[in-house]
Amino acid sequence: MTPRIAVAAVTFDRPKELAVLLDSINAQTAAVDTICLVDSGKTPARDTADEHPNVDYVRSEANLGGAGGFALAALKAVASGAKWIWMMDDDAEPADPECLATLLREAEARDLEAVVPLVTAPGQPDRLSFFFRLDGKVTHSRAEVEKLGFLPNDGHFFNGALIRSDVFFKVGLPDMRLFIRGDEVDFTIRLRKAGIRFGTVTTTAISHPHAFSETQHVFGAGWHVIVPESAFKRYYYYRNRGYLIRRYFRVRSFIADVGGYAGYFAQRRDFKGFLGWARSFSTGLRGKGFAPLEDQKF
């Protein structure tokens, strides 16, 4: 018998993408019992949600960000009694109707507590939206990663991640303080520290918008930094990087960030950009700057 499965999904003002996601979830060959959908958008998506009877719609009048939305959705999904929780952003889409069944089969065969698919760029199934580091170099090539078959203790959370419900009791929910960026890194670190068995299977995929333009190489292919395109996203990304370095005492990440961003902004003679990074990064290093969105200054 197929175990009970719940989807933990978040949405923010993407009604067309949400409709595609819900249709694709309910077209899976492995049946989903309930879809716990947290909506933090300015325009409620209840009409779209109501087209599917298995959607448990939760309206949030506060913008919880991805982390807060996933935390609430995951908690609702766990409370439903499901054994497995399938995490989904509203702009993601399973590549085919067998995606969930493949993840379940791989999890059982490999005795995994969490399993992650590949994440491909929309309209570019051969390119990965988020890079993997192989032999010290960054790659977005699906073919290169597929050769490995399975990547233990590695994966891009949360899009498409299938997580056993008892994992949340062991490592906790996504940290809602990590608004916009970094919550998936924090969650992955917690999985590793707790000894959770997880990994990426390369035999299935979901699509999700890429961030190719954000990856900036500094000193060749072996050293890069991430530079989000908007000041809003840059603030949260840099702050959360600093906070995670502080929280987990990540010395190598500290050296990589300081050296990488100093080199990146120096190459472009962008002193203003460097000061912006330093302010945000140091805020996170000091464990400061956490507040509701409307109280933030960036």
Buried (B, 14 or more C-beta within 10 A) or exposed (E): EBBBBBBBBBBBBBBEBBBBBBEBBBEBEBEBBBBBBBBBBEEBBEEBBEEBEBBBBBEBEEBBBBBBBBBBBBBBBBEBEBBBBBBBBBBBBBBBEBBBBBBBBBBEEBEBBBBBBBBBBBEBEEBBBBBBEBEEEBBBBBEBBBEEEBBEEBBBBBBBBBBBBEBBEEBBBBBBBBBBBBBBBBBBBBBEEEEBBBBBBBBBBBBBBBBBEBBBEBEEEEBBBBBBEEEEBBBBBBBBBBBBBBBBEBEEBBEBBBBBBBBBBEEEEEEEBBEBBBBBBBBBBEEEBBEEBEEBEB
